[in-house]
Amino acid sequence: MVVAGDDALAHRLAAELRGVYGERVTLVVPPAQRGVLPPVVGRARATALFDRVSAAVNRASGNGNGGGTGDEPPGAERLVEAAELGEAALTYAGVERATALALVYDDDETNIRAALTARRLNPRIRLVLRLYNRRLGQHIEALLDQASALAAAADGTPGGGPDPAGGTPGRPGSRGPGNAEAYDASTTVLSDADTAAPALAATAVAGTSKVVQTDGLMLRAVERPPPGPGQVADPGLCTLALLSATTNDPAGADGSEGSGAQGPQLLPDERAVAAATGRGTVVLENVAYSGPELNSGRGVVPWFGSLLSRRLRLSFAGLVACVVGLAVASMLVTGERPLQATYLTLLDLFAINNPAIGEPLGRQILQLCSGMVGLLLLPVLLAAVLEALGTFRGGSALRKPPRGLSGHVVLLGVGKIGTRVLARLRELRIPVVCVEADPEARGLALARRLRVPVVLGDVTQEGVLEAAKIHRAHALLALTSADTMNLEAVLSARTLRPDLRVVLRLYDDDFATAVYRTLRAAHPGALTRSRSVSHLAAPAFAGAMLGRQILGAIPVERRVLLFAAVDVGGHPQLEGRTVGEAFRAGAWRVLALDTATPEERRAAAASSPGGPRLVWDLPSTYVLRPADRVVLAATRRGLAELLGRRPRQRAGTQP
């Protein structure tokens, strides 16, 4: 497999493929990336250092030309340095003989250009692209899949021909022996921002949901707090994970794979769920079919609300109530019919009625009251006109935080990640105040459209956080691309409010650990969490490189849970077993059964008429047949074992 990129995601993805799935990986990076130490996944740091030194020696001696000889041990890695990812660099990296190629450059244009070149060099390669533009990604995915299909038809191999990299027959994503399609040459477009945004939003606000949406199928997992005394937690469709025992404890450690029994437990069995008192859960709550998004027009009330401020709307409502009250009083005093009484009240209101001389005292008092209401109406109408003109004139201006705002989330940085997090928080109807130093930042257009308050200024300057009402905020999300700026913002915010809930986006793992421990020790009463976007996104990209059967990923604290569609045939862990017997705690769990025939699945993949036909309430006694196709949740290592990948042997162990 070939991974090409220019930031932390490329190194994290290569480490994920090597350490978890045991794949042979060629990593293509710019020359400036030579000094970047890639993260280590699934093995010791000493072994990783030895492998990097060995790779350097092999390159110096000329070994491994053109993508390797194919006899490297499982988990081997080559490092190719290329200033530009052109045809020569892709050829040298071995794209013509590779199983899959991941293009994870930060620039969309670079990834698209390289994908078009790679599809021409190898029409049967599986492509995974990192694109921020969702709509463009859909078009590129369809274009590259069509190019692969045309090339396969020209070669007379409907499925793209045999697997040139020695793929496993019968593995999900491949069609296996006896089928027309023997190799998956699909194209998958992913966004690290879309993958990480739900986890970042959930970290700042407890009780939020995480969504996996693909091919018309939408899975919704909800994070639920621990039940109170005497209460029983609702398991939903099933319990996907138990949160760490310290997830809501400010002084507790954040859950990760090395947290032991106190850390999060993925896919627990019923006994573990029953014994886990006082721990939050992540449950599968809702399953639906999502069609294309519909453009819903804005109604009269939202349009009126965006035109006038809340105070003016309340003023108009008060005046209308006064008019109705005066009309009712006039009807009672004069004995007029309701319509006639309302008409006389409006005449008095606009001062165009005759004086009530010689009429009863009650009628005279009502006329004076109507005149006073009319005097109040004039400045309100003038304010409405001026505000409406200001709204049209300042439609492109950014809102300022209102005076009485409290309980909101301060979002620092509205770049690629911050923009997706902002959209997610607004979907959850959580008030947000954005802080951005760049007036041309990507997310300011979204903030303007959603009428989200924005403070333009450098967070390191005095008064910027105060302008964002940080002293009354619920949480701070520091999501800029600069670690030092995120750290300075958190330290400044903690100075203003020591008990503030903070979430940092940090690149360097060692630096993040040191900062996290220090902040937790210095502020034991405040919740502190750190997140890495590459750590959250890499498992989804790695799963997509294994085939299109990977539906998506849901982050659970510092761990990741994958969803996949797997053919039962060829998997002894599933075939011939009941659903209850096939469940392995901490590894995988069958969630649903796809009842569609292979022909119907191919037709659905081509037209997507309404999503797959799935049965979710499978009894535990149902026996899985070889022809069945199931949707399951799995951990990274559980999925690697289920798909028959070659796990990397740890240092000091016998193969």
C-alpha positions in Angstrom: 0.0 0.0 0.0 1.2 3.5 -0.8 0.5 6.6 1.4 1.3 10.0 0.2 0.9 13.2 2.3 2.6 16.2 3.8 1.4 16.3 7.4 0.8 14.2 10.5 -2.1 12.2 8.9 0.2 10.5 6.4 2.6 9.3 9.1 -0.2 8.3 11.4 -2.0 6.4 8.5 1.2 4.6 7.6 1.8 3.6 11.2 -1.8 2.4 11.4 -1.5 0.2 8.3 1.8 -1.3 9.6 1.2 -1.7 13.3 -2.5 -2.8 13.2 -3.0 -4.5 9.9 0.6 -5.7 9.1 0.6 -4.2 5.6 3.7 -3.4 3.5 3.6 0.4 3.2 5.5 2.9 1.0 5.3 6.4 2.5 5.7 9.3 0.1 6.5 12.7 1.8 8.1 16.0 0.8 11.8 16.3 1.5 11.1 18.7 4.4 9.3 15.9 6.2 12.5 13.9 6.8 12.9 15.2 10.3 9.3 14.5 11.3 9.1 11.5 13.6 6.1 9.4 12.7 3.8 8.2 15.5 4.1 4.6 16.7 1.0 2.4 16.6 0.9 -1.1 17.9 4.6 -1.7 18.8 7.5 -0.4 20.8 9.4 2.8 20.1 12.7 1.0 19.9 11.4 -1.3 17.1 10.1 1.7 15.2 13.5 3.5 15.5 15.2 0.3 14.2 12.9 0.1 11.3 13.4 3.7 10.3 17.2 3.2 10.5 16.9 0.1 8.4 14.8 1.9 5.8 17.4 4.6 5.6 20.2 2.0 5.1 18.2 0.2 2.4 17.6 3.4 0.5 21.3 4.2 0.8 22.3 0.8 -0.6 19.7 1.0 -3.4 17.4 -1.8 -2.2 13.7 -1.6 -2.8 13.6 0.2 -6.1 10.3 1.0 -7.7 8.0 -0.1 -4.9 9.9 -3.1 -3.6 10.3 -6.6 -4.8 7.1 -7.8 -3.1 9.0 -10.1 -0.6 9.3 -7.6 2.2 8.1 -8.9 5.6 4.7 -7.9 6.9 4.6 -4.4 8.2 7.7 -3.3 6.3 7.9 0.4 5.2 9.7 2.3 2.5 10.1 6.1 2.6 10.2 8.0 -0.7 10.9 11.7 -0.7 9.4 13.7 -3.6 9.0 17.4 -3.9 6.1 17.0 -6.3 3.8 14.0 -6.5 3.9 13.5 -10.3 4.0 10.5 -12.5 7.6 9.8 -11.9 7.2 9.8 -8.1 4.1 7.6 -8.2 5.9 5.1 -10.5 8.9 5.0 -8.2 6.6 4.4 -5.2 5.2 1.3 -7.0 1.7 2.5 -7.7 1.5 0.3 -10.8 1.7 -2.8 -8.5 0.1 -1.5 -5.3 -3.1 -2.6 -3.8 -4.3 0.8 -2.6 -3.1 4.4 -2.6 -4.0 7.0 0.0 -3.6 10.7 -1.0 -3.8 12.7 2.1 -2.1 16.0 1.2 -3.6 19.1 2.8 -4.3 20.6 -0.6 -7.4 19.2 -2.5 -5.9 20.0 -5.9 -2.7 18.0 -5.3 -4.8 15.0 -4.2 -7.1 15.2 -7.3 -4.2 15.6 -9.7 -2.3 12.7 -8.2 -5.5 10.5 -8.2 -6.1 11.1 -11.9 -2.5 10.2 -12.7 -2.6 7.1 -10.5 -5.9 5.9 -12.0 -4.2 6.2 -15.5 -1.1 4.3 -14.3 -3.1 1.5 -12.6 -6.9 1.4 -13.3 -7.3 -1.4 -10.7 -5.8 0.4 -7.7 -8.0 1.2 -4.8 -7.9 5.0 -4.2 -8.6 6.9 -0.9 -8.6 10.7 -1.2 -8.6 13.4 1.4 -10.8 16.2 0.2 -12.4 19.0 2.2 -14.9 20.0 -0.6 -17.7 17.5 -0.1 -19.6 18.2 -3.4 -16.4 18.1 -5.5 -15.5 14.9 -3.7 -18.7 13.2 -4.8 -18.0 14.1 -8.5 -14.4 13.0 -8.3 -15.4 9.7 -6.7 -17.9 9.0 -9.5 -15.4 10.1 -12.2 -12.6 7.8 -11.0 -14.9 4.9 -10.5 -16.2 5.3 -14.0 -12.6 5.5 -15.4 -11.8 2.2 -13.6 -14.9 0.5 -14.9 -14.1 1.6 -18.5 -10.5 0.4 -18.2 -11.6 -2.9 -16.8 -14.2 -3.3 -19.6 -11.5 -2.6 -22.2 -9.3 -5.3 -20.7 -12.2 -7.8 -20.6 -12.0 -8.1 -16.8 -15.3 -6.8 -15.4 -14.1 -6.5 -11.9 -10.8 -5.0 -12.7 -9.0 -8.3 -13.1 -7.0 -10.3 -10.6 -5.4 -8.7 -7.6 -1.9 -7.6 -8.7 -0.8 -7.3 -5.1 -1.8 -10.7 -4.0 -5.0 -9.8 -2.3 -6.9 -12.3 -0.2 -9.6 -14.1 -2.3 -13.0 -14.1 -0.7 -12.1 -11.1 1.5 -14.9 -8.5 1.9 -14.2 -5.8 -0.7 -13.1 -8.6 -3.1 -15.5 -10.9 -4.8 -13.5 -14.0 -4.3 -13.4 -17.1 -6.4 -16.3 -17.8 -8.7 -17.5 -14.2 -8.8 -17.2 -11.8 -11.7 -15.4 -9.2 -9.6 -12.1 -10.3 -8.1 -10.6 -7.0 -7.1 -12.0 -3.9 -5.5 -10.8 -0.9 -7.5 -13.1 1.5 -5.7 -12.6 5.2 -4.9 -13.3 6.6 -1.5 -13.3 10.3 -0.6 -12.9 11.1 3.1 -12.3 14.3 5.1 -10.3 14.3 8.3 -12.3 17.4 9.3 -15.7 15.5 9.0 -14.3 12.5 10.9 -12.8 14.5 13.8 -15.5 17.2 14.2 -18.1 15.0 16.0 -15.5 13.8 18.5 -14.3 17.3 19.2 -17.8 18.6 19.6 -18.7 15.7 21.9 -15.6 16.4 24.0 -16.7 19.9 24.7 -20.4 19.1 25.3 -21.4 15.9 27.0 -24.3 13.8 25.8 -23.8 14.5 22.1 -24.3 12.0 19.3 -21.9 10.6 16.7 -23.1 9.8 13.2 -21.9 7.4 10.5 -23.5 8.0 7.1 -22.7 6.2 3.9 -24.6 4.8 0.9 -28.0 5.9 2.2 -27.4 4.3 5.6 -27.2 6.4 8.8 -26.0 5.0 12.1 -26.4 7.3 15.1 -24.5 6.5 18.3 -25.3 8.6 21.4 -23.1 9.2 24.4 -25.1 8.9 27.6 -24.1 9.9 31.1 -24.2 7.4 34.0 -27.7 6.7 35.3 -28.7 8.0 38.7 -29.4 5.9 41.8 -32.3 3.6 41.2 -32.3 4.3 37.4 -31.6 1.8 34.7 -29.7 2.9 31.6 -31.5 2.5 28.3 -29.2 0.2 26.2 -30.8 1.4 22.9 -30.3 -1.1 20.1 -27.1 -2.2 21.7 -24.3 -0.9 23.8 -21.2 -0.1 21.7 -18.8 1.1 24.4 -18.4 1.9 28.1 -16.8 5.2 28.7 -13.8 5.4 31.0 -14.5 5.7 34.7 -12.9 9.1 34.8 -14.5 10.6 31.6 -16.5 13.2 33.6 -14.0 13.5 36.5 -11.8 16.6 36.1 -9.0 15.1 38.0 -9.2 11.8 36.1 -7.1 10.7 33.1 -8.5 10.7 29.6 -9.4 7.2 28.3 -7.0 5.6 25.8 -5.8 2.1 24.9 -3.3 2.2 27.7 -5.7 3.2 30.4 -6.3 -0.4 31.6 -9.5 -1.4 33.3 -10.4 2.3 34.0 -10.2 3.1 30.3 -13.0 2.9 27.7 -14.2 -0.6 26.9 -15.3 -1.2 23.3 -18.0 -3.7 22.5 -18.6 -5.0 26.1 -20.7 -8.0 26.8 -23.8 -8.0 29.0 -22.0 -8.8 32.2 -19.5 -6.0 31.7 -22.4 -3.6 31.1 -24.3 -4.7 34.1 -21.2 -4.5 36.3 -20.1 -1.0 35.0 -22.0 1.1 37.5 -21.3 4.8 37.4 -19.9 4.8 33.9 -21.3 6.5 30.8 -22.1 4.5 27.7 -22.2 4.9 23.9 -25.3 3.2 22.5 -26.6 2.6 19.0 -29.8 4.6 19.3 -31.1 5.3 15.8 -30.8 3.7 12.4 -32.3 5.4 9.4 -32.0 5.8 5.6 -30.8 9.2 4.5 -31.6 10.4 1.0 -30.4 13.5 -0.8 -30.5 16.7 1.1 -33.5 18.9 0.3 -33.3 22.6 0.0 -35.8 23.8 2.5 -37.0 27.4 1.9 -37.0 29.9 4.7 -40.4 30.7 6.1 -41.9 34.0 7.0 -41.1 33.8 10.7 -37.4 33.0 10.3 -37.1 35.8 7.7 -38.8 38.3 10.1 -36.6 37.1 13.0 -33.4 37.7 11.0 -34.6 41.1 9.9 -35.5 42.5 13.4 -33.8 42.0 16.7 -35.4 40.2 19.6 -36.0 43.4 21.5 -37.9 45.0 18.6 -40.0 41.8 18.1 -40.9 41.9 21.8 -41.8 45.6 21.5 -44.1 44.9 18.6 -45.7 42.0 20.5 -46.3 44.3 23.4 -47.9 47.0 21.3 -50.2 44.4 19.6 -51.2 43.2 23.1 -52.0 46.7 24.1 -54.2 47.3 21.0 -56.1 44.1 21.6 -56.6 45.0 25.3 -57.8 48.5 24.4 -60.2 47.1 21.8 -61.7 44.6 24.3 -62.0 47.4 26.9 -63.7 49.7 24.3 -66.1 46.9 23.4 -67.1 46.5 27.1 -67.4 50.2 27.8 -69.2 51.4 24.7 -71.1 48.2 23.8 -69.8 48.2 20.2 -69.3 45.1 18.2 -65.7 43.7 18.2 -64.9 45.0 14.7 -66.3 48.5 15.3 -64.5 48.7 18.7 -61.2 47.7 17.1 -61.7 50.3 14.3 -62.3 53.1 16.9 -59.3 52.0 18.9 -57.1 52.2 15.8 -58.4 55.7 14.9 -57.6 56.8 18.4 -54.2 55.2 18.2 -53.3 57.1 15.1 -54.9 60.3 16.4 -57.3 60.7 13.5 -60.6 60.2 15.6 -62.7 63.1 16.9 -62.2 64.0 20.6 -64.5 62.1 22.9 -66.1 65.3 24.3 -69.4 64.7 26.0 -69.0 60.9 26.0 -68.7 58.7 29.1 -65.6 58.9 31.2 -64.6 55.4 30.4 -64.6 56.2 26.7 -62.4 59.3 27.3 -59.9 57.4 29.4 -59.6 54.7 26.6 -59.0 57.4 24.0 -56.2 58.9 26.1 -54.6 55.5 26.6 -54.9 54.8 22.9 -53.1 58.1 22.2 -50.3 57.2 24.6 -49.9 53.8 22.8 -49.8 55.7 19.5 -46.9 57.8 20.8 -45.0 54.7 21.8 -45.6 53.2 18.4 -43.8 56.0 16.5 -40.3 55.4 17.9 -40.7 51.6 17.5 -41.6 51.9 13.9 -38.7 54.3 13.3 -36.3 51.8 15.0 -37.7 49.0 12.9 -37.0 50.9 9.7 -33.5 51.8 10.7 -32.7 48.3 11.9 -34.0 46.7 8.7 -31.9 49.1 6.7 -28.9 48.2 8.8 -29.6 44.5 8.4 -29.6 44.8 4.6 -26.5 47.0 4.7 -24.6 44.9 7.2 -25.6 41.5 5.8 -22.0 40.8 5.2 -20.9 42.0 8.6 -20.1 39.7 11.5 -22.1 39.6 14.6 -20.7 40.6 18.0 -21.3 38.6 21.1 -24.5 39.8 22.9 -24.2 41.3 26.4 -26.1 38.6 28.3 -24.6 35.6 26.6 -23.6 32.7 28.9 -23.2 28.9 28.8 -21.7 29.1 25.3 -18.7 27.4 23.7 -15.8 29.6 22.6 -14.3 28.2 19.4 -10.8 29.3 18.7 -9.9 29.0 15.0 -12.3 28.5 12.1 -10.1 26.8 9.6 -10.9 23.4 8.1 -11.4 21.6 11.4 -13.0 24.6 13.2 -15.5 25.1 10.4 -16.7 21.5 10.6 -16.9 21.7 14.4 -18.8 25.0 14.2 -21.4 23.4 11.9 -21.7 20.4 14.2 -22.2 22.5 17.3 -24.9 24.6 15.6 -26.6 21.4 14.5 -26.8 20.5 18.2 -28.2 24.0 18.9 -25.3 24.9 21.1 -24.5 28.7 21.3 -21.0 29.4 19.9 -18.7 32.4 19.9 -15.8 32.2 17.4 -12.4 33.8 17.8 -10.3 34.1 14.7 -7.2 36.2 13.9 -7.5 35.9 10.1 -10.3 38.1 8.6 -10.2 35.8 5.5 -10.5 32.5 7.3 -12.4 29.7 5.7 -15.1 29.4 8.4 -16.1 33.1 8.6 -18.6 32.7 5.7 -20.3 29.9 7.6 -20.4 32.0 10.8 -21.9 34.9 8.9 -24.5 32.7 7.3 -25.4 31.1 10.7 -25.3 34.5 12.4 -22.7 33.2 14.9 -20.9 35.9 16.9 -17.3 36.3 16.0 -14.4 38.2 17.7 -11.7 39.1 15.2 -8.3 39.3 16.9 -5.3 37.5 18.0 -6.1 35.4 21.1 -2.6 36.3 22.5 -3.7 40.0 22.7 -5.3 41.2 25.9 -9.0 41.6 25.8 -9.8 39.2 23.0 -11.0 36.3 25.2 -12.9 38.8 27.4 -14.7 40.0 24.4 -15.8 36.4 23.7 -17.3 36.3 27.2 -14.9 33.6 28.3 -15.8 34.2 32.0 -19.4 33.0 31.3 -18.6 30.3 28.8 -19.2 26.6 29.2 -16.1 25.3 27.4 -13.2 26.4 25.2 -12.2 24.6 22.0 -8.7 25.6 20.9 -8.5 24.2 17.3 -5.9 26.3 15.5 -3.1 24.7 13.7 -0.5 26.2 16.0 0.2 24.2 19.2 1.7 27.2 21.1 -1.3 29.4 20.3 -3.7 26.7 21.5 -1.7 26.4 24.7 -1.5 30.1 25.3 -5.2 30.5 24.8 -6.0 27.7 27.3 -3.6 29.2 29.9 -5.0 32.7 29.4 -8.6 31.3 29.7 -7.7 29.4 32.9 -6.3 32.6 34.4 -9.7 34.3 33.8 -11.7 31.2 34.9 -9.9 28.4 36.6 -12.8 25.9 36.3 -13.3 26.3 32.6 -13.7 23.1 30.5 -11.0 23.1 27.8 -10.2 21.0 24.8 -6.9 21.3 22.9 -5.9 20.3 19.5 -2.2 19.4 19.7 0.1 17.9 17.0 3.0 16.4 19.0 2.0 13.5 21.1 4.8 13.9 23.7 4.0 17.6 24.0 0.3 16.9 24.3 0.9 14.4 27.1 3.1 16.9 29.0 0.7 19.7 28.6 -2.3 17.6 29.5 -0.7 16.3 32.8 0.5 19.7 33.8 -2.9 21.3 33.2 -4.7 18.6 35.0 -2.4 18.9 38.0 -2.5 22.7 38.1 -6.3 22.8 37.8 -7.8 19.6 39.3 -11.3 21.0 39.4 -11.5 21.7 35.7 -11.9 19.2 32.9 -9.0 19.2 30.5 -8.9 17.1 27.3 -6.5 16.9 24.3 -7.3 15.5 20.9 -5.3 14.9 17.7 -7.1 15.2 14.4 -4.8 12.7 12.7 -5.3 10.2 15.5 -9.1 10.4 15.1 -9.1 10.3 11.3 -6.4 7.7 10.6 -8.4 4.6 11.4 -11.2 5.6 9.0 -8.6 6.2 6.2 -6.9 2.9 7.0 -10.2 1.0 6.9 -11.1 2.6 3.5 -7.7 1.4 2.1 -8.8 -2.2 3.0 -11.9 -1.9 0.8 -15.2 -0.3 0.4 -16.8 -2.5 3.0 -15.7 0.0 5.7 -18.7 2.1 6.4 -17.2 4.6 8.8 -15.7 5.1 12.3 -16.9 6.6 15.6 -14.3 7.9 18.0 -14.7 6.9 21.6 -12.5 9.1 23.7 -9.0 8.2 22.4 -10.1 5.0 20.8 -12.0 4.3 17.6 -14.8 1.9 16.7 -15.2 0.9 13.1 -18.4 -0.2 11.2 -18.0 -2.6 8.3 -20.2 -4.6 5.9 -18.7 -8.1 5.7 -19.6 -11.2 3.7 -19.9 -14.2 6.1 -18.5 -16.7 3.6 -14.8 -17.3 4.0 -14.7 -16.1 7.7 -14.6 -19.1 10.1 -15.3 -16.7 13.0 -18.7 -16.0 11.5 -19.7 -18.8 9.2 -21.9 -21.5 10.7 -22.1 -19.7 14.1 -25.1 -18.0 15.7 -25.1 -14.3 16.2 -24.5 -14.8 19.9 -21.6 -17.2 19.3 -20.1 -14.9 16.6 -19.9 -12.0 19.1 -16.4 -11.5 20.6 -16.3 -8.9 23.4 -13.7 -6.2 22.6 -13.3 -7.4 19.0 -16.5 -7.4 16.9 -20.2 -7.6 17.1 -22.8 -8.4 14.4 -25.4 -5.6 14.3 -27.6 -6.3 11.2 -28.2 -8.6 8.3 -28.4 -7.5 4.7 -31.2 -9.4 3.1 -30.6 -8.1 -0.4 -29.3 -10.5 -3.1 -26.0 -9.8 -4.7 -27.8 -8.5 -7.9 -29.8 -6.1 -5.8 -26.7 -4.9 -4.0 -25.0 -4.1 -7.3 -28.1 -2.3 -8.5 -28.3 -0.4 -5.3 -24.6 0.6 -5.5 -25.2 1.9 -9.0 -28.3 3.9 -8.3 -28.7 4.1 -4.5 -32.5 4.0 -4.7 -33.1 3.9 -0.9 -30.3 2.2 1.0 -29.7 -1.4 1.8 -32.3 -3.8 3.1 -31.2 -4.5 6.7 -32.7 -6.5 9.6 -31.5 -5.0 12.9 -33.4 -7.1 15.4 -31.5 -10.3 14.8 -32.1 -13.0 17.4 -29.0 -14.3 19.1 -29.9 -17.8 17.8 -29.8 -16.9 14.1 -27.2 -19.0 12.3 -25.0 -17.0 9.9 -24.9 -18.6 6.5 -22.0 -18.3 3.9 -24.2 -16.3 1.6 -25.1 -13.8 4.2 -23.7 -10.3 4.4 -23.7 -8.5 7.8 -23.0 -5.1 9.2 -20.8 -5.3 12.3 -19.0 -3.0 14.7 -15.3 -3.9 15.3 -12.2 -2.5 17.0 -9.2 -1.9 14.8 -7.4 -5.1 15.8 -10.6 -7.1 15.8 -11.3 -6.0 12.2 -7.7 -6.8 11.2 -8.1 -10.4 12.6 -11.5 -10.8 11.0 -10.3 -9.7 7.6 -7.3 -12.1 7.8 -4.7 -9.4 7.7 -1.1 -10.2 8.7 -0.6 -8.8 12.3 2.8 -7.4 13.0 4.8 -9.4 15.5 5.8 -7.3 18.5 9.4 -7.0 19.4 10.7 -10.0 21.4 8.0 -12.4 20.3 8.2 -15.5 18.1 6.3 -15.4 14.8 
